[in-house]
């Protein structure tokens, strides 16, 4: 089983003020596959920790994936 984290710059952000002042709903736009970086891990816990660090740095989105091969 392979586990990896995909991360990319967040281009979906719109700064409309606070949540109470939002004027429009933000719609999800799938990132360009050429801009996605990947890093592989041997454990799910390590992938989660890495994902937290990347997101805390600001400006990046992450998702954790794993294949289902045996």
FENMOWO-V298814 format. One record per pair of residues at least 12 apart in sequence whose ideal C-beta (glycine too) atoms are under 10 Angstrom apart, sorted by the first residue. I is the first residue (numbers start at 1). J is the second residue. If there is no record, write none. Layout:
BEGIN
{{I	J} {I	J}}
END
This chain:
BEGIN
{{1	42} {1	44} {1	66} {1	67} {1	68} {1	69} {1	70} {2	40} {2	41} {2	42} {2	65} {2	66} {2	67} {2	68} {2	69} {3	39} {3	40} {3	41} {3	42} {3	43} {3	44} {3	45} {3	46} {3	47} {3	48} {3	64} {3	65} {3	66} {3	67} {4	38} {4	39} {4	40} {4	41} {4	47} {4	50} {4	63} {4	64} {4	65} {4	66} {4	67} {5	37} {5	38} {5	39} {5	40} {5	41} {5	46} {5	47} {5	48} {5	49} {5	50} {5	51} {5	54} {5	62} {5	63} {5	64} {5	65} {6	31} {6	33} {6	36} {6	37} {6	38} {6	39} {6	51} {6	61} {6	62} {6	63} {6	64} {6	65} {7	31} {7	35} {7	36} {7	37} {7	38} {7	39} {7	50} {7	51} {7	54} {7	55} {7	57} {7	60} {7	61} {7	62} {7	63} {7	64} {8	31} {8	32} {8	33} {8	34} {8	35} {8	36} {8	37} {8	38} {8	54} {8	59} {8	60} {8	61} {8	62} {8	63} {9	31} {9	35} {9	36} {9	37} {9	59} {9	60} {9	61} {10	31} {10	55} {10	58} {10	59} {10	60} {10	61} {10	62} {11	29} {11	31} {11	32} {11	35} {11	59} {11	61} {12	26} {12	27} {12	28} {12	29} {12	30} {12	31} {12	61} {13	26} {13	59} {13	61} {14	26} {14	27} {31	61} {31	63} {36	61} {36	63} {37	54} {37	60} {37	62} {38	65} {39	51} {39	54} {39	62} {41	64} {41	66} {44	64} {44	66} {47	62} {47	64} {47	65} {47	66} {48	62} {48	64} {50	62} {50	64} {51	63} {51	64}}
END
